[in-house]
Amino acid sequence: MSGIRVIKPIDVVDAPDLTISEYIGRVASTDSACSACVATVRTATKELPQCPAFDEYVLVLEGEVHILHGAELKQCTIVKAGEGLVLPKHTRVQWVWPGPCRYVPICLPAFSPTNCGREETFGGPAAKTEESMDRLRKLHATSDLASSRLKEAAASWYGGVALGALLGLAAARVLH
């Protein structure tokens, strides 16, 4: 087996103003090393501040995003269609979309609700509604369980193969 996989995207966030379709990541492919999504913003909106524990690389395909950063989020970096952005981990930012936008966020390691550093207590409206965040948390909890079961099954299978090989070698020695 070559290890090549085709992954179907899963809408991990489906809020009135924002849809995030995960192609690679903890939910869609059970990969924790990297996540890659397509985010579609339908109208002007913003997100709560966050300070992620991952490096994030962003490709803006349509529209633009304003990234507030720095002391008290007073600095603004504007990233337009056709441009990219690098956000080093532990950089506190707030995403603001002045209108419709499509972009590709790539996170290393993969995004999760626990490593995104979202400031839930900041208050105010946010693109990701509470309902969409609840669904996102449930999807990640389910994928974490599936991933650990897959790892256990693989370990069990490999353990069985190793045990079988050892028993085969022992039997061969006894028979000679």
C-alpha positions, 0 to 999 in steps of 0.5 A: 500500500502506498499510503496515498489517501483521498480525503473528502472535506468535512464542514467543521464550522457552519455558521451564518457568516462563516463556513470552514471545510476541513480537507486535512486535519484532526476531523477529516483525515485524523491527522494531527500534524497539519490541517488545511481548510477552505474558509468561506466568509459570506459577509462582513464579520470578525472573530474573537481574539486568539493566540494559537499554539500552532504556526498558521499559513494563510492563502487569501483567494478572494476578498481580504482579511484584516489581522489585528495584532500587537499591544491591545490589537491596535496594529492592522495587517491587511491581506488581499486576494492573491497574497499570503500571510505567516502567523507564528505560533503564540501570536495574538491576533483578531481576524476581521473580514470587511466583506466576503472572503475565501481563504486557505488556512494551513496550521502546523500542528493541526488546529483543534479547539484546545490549541487555538487559544480562542479568547471566549471571555472577550465578548462581542459577536463572533463569526463562529457562533456558540452553536458552531463552536459546540459542533466543532468541539464535538467533531474534534472529540469524536475524531480524537476517540476514532484516532486513538482507536485506530492507533490501538487497532494498528498497534494490536495488529502490528503486535499480532504480526510480530507475535506471529513472526516470533512464534513462527521462528520458534516453531521453525527452530524446534522443527529443525 
